[in-house]
Amino acid sequence: MPCLSEKIKLATAGGAVIIAVGGTGLAATTPAVVLGLLGSAMAGANFALTLNDLATCLESNGQPEMANKLREVAQTITDELDRLSRLAEEQGLVVGQ
C-alpha cells in the first residue's frame, strides 16, 4: 500500500493534537494554559508537516488532487499557528526564538 508509513505518522500526529488540546482544556492556571497552548501549537505544527509529507508521497504515487487538498489543509493550519504566535507576542510571550 503506497504511503502507509506516512498515513500511520499522520494518525499518530493527529492523536498528539487531540491530547495537547485536551490537556489545555484541563489546565487550571494561566501558566498551565499558556504551556498547553504552546504544546497544542507544536502538535499542530507537527501535524501540518506530516500532512505535507503525505501529500508529497501521494503526488509521487499519482494522486495530485488529494495531495493538493492536503497541502491546502496544512497551509490553513500553518496560518492559524502564525495567528497564535502573533497573539502570544502581543500578550508579551516569547514565541519561536
C-alpha positions as CSV (number, residue, x, y, z in Angstrom):
1,M,0.0,0.0,0.0
2,P,1.6,3.3,-1.1
3,C,2.3,5.9,1.6
4,L,1.4,3.6,4.5
5,S,4.1,4.9,6.8
6,E,3.1,8.5,6.1
7,K,-0.6,7.6,6.8
8,I,0.4,6.0,10.1
9,K,2.5,9.0,11.1
10,L,-0.4,11.3,10.3
11,A,-2.7,9.2,12.6
12,T,-0.1,9.5,15.4
13,A,0.3,13.2,14.8
14,G,-3.5,13.6,14.9
15,G,-3.6,11.8,18.2
16,A,-1.0,14.1,19.7
17,V,-3.1,17.2,18.6
18,I,-6.1,15.8,20.4
19,I,-4.1,15.1,23.6
20,A,-2.5,18.5,23.5
21,V,-5.8,20.4,23.0
22,G,-7.5,18.3,25.7
23,G,-4.7,19.0,28.2
24,T,-5.1,22.7,27.6
25,G,-8.8,22.4,28.4
26,L,-8.0,20.8,31.7
27,A,-5.4,23.4,32.7
28,A,-6.3,25.2,36.0
29,T,-3.8,28.2,36.0
30,T,-2.8,30.8,33.4
31,P,0.7,29.5,33.1
32,A,-0.6,26.0,32.5
33,V,-3.0,27.3,29.8
34,V,-0.1,29.0,28.1
35,L,2.0,25.9,28.2
36,G,-0.9,23.9,26.9
37,L,-1.4,26.3,24.0
38,L,2.3,26.1,23.2
39,G,2.0,22.3,23.3
40,S,-1.0,22.4,21.1
41,A,0.8,24.7,18.6
42,M,3.8,22.3,18.5
43,A,1.5,19.3,17.9
44,G,-0.3,21.3,15.2
45,A,2.9,22.2,13.5
46,N,3.9,18.5,13.5
47,F,0.5,17.6,12.1
48,A,0.9,20.2,9.2
49,L,4.4,18.8,8.4
50,T,3.1,15.3,8.4
51,L,0.3,16.3,6.1
52,N,2.9,17.8,3.7
53,D,4.9,14.5,3.8
54,L,1.8,12.5,3.0
55,A,1.0,15.0,0.2
56,T,4.4,14.5,-1.3
57,C,4.0,10.7,-1.2
58,L,0.6,10.8,-2.7
59,E,1.7,13.1,-5.5
60,S,4.6,10.8,-6.4
61,N,2.1,7.9,-6.5
62,G,-0.3,9.5,-9.0
63,Q,-2.8,11.3,-6.7
64,P,-2.1,15.0,-7.3
65,E,-5.6,16.1,-6.4
66,M,-5.5,14.6,-2.9
67,A,-2.0,16.0,-2.5
68,N,-3.2,19.5,-3.2
69,K,-6.1,19.1,-0.8
70,L,-3.7,18.0,2.0
71,R,-1.4,20.9,1.2
72,E,-4.3,23.3,1.5
73,V,-5.2,21.9,4.9
74,A,-1.6,22.1,6.0
75,Q,-1.4,25.7,4.9
76,T,-4.6,26.5,6.9
77,I,-3.1,25.0,10.0
78,T,0.2,26.9,9.5
79,D,-1.8,30.2,9.0
80,E,-3.6,29.6,12.3
81,L,-0.4,28.8,14.1
82,D,1.0,32.1,12.8
83,R,-2.0,33.9,14.2
84,L,-1.5,32.2,17.5
85,S,2.2,33.2,17.5
86,R,1.3,36.9,16.8
87,L,-1.3,36.8,19.6
88,A,1.2,35.4,22.0
89,E,3.7,38.1,21.1
90,E,1.0,40.8,21.6
91,Q,0.4,39.3,25.1
92,G,4.2,39.6,25.9
93,L,5.0,35.9,25.5
94,V,8.2,35.0,23.7
95,V,7.5,32.7,20.8
96,G,9.8,31.0,18.3
97,Q,13.1,32.2,19.5
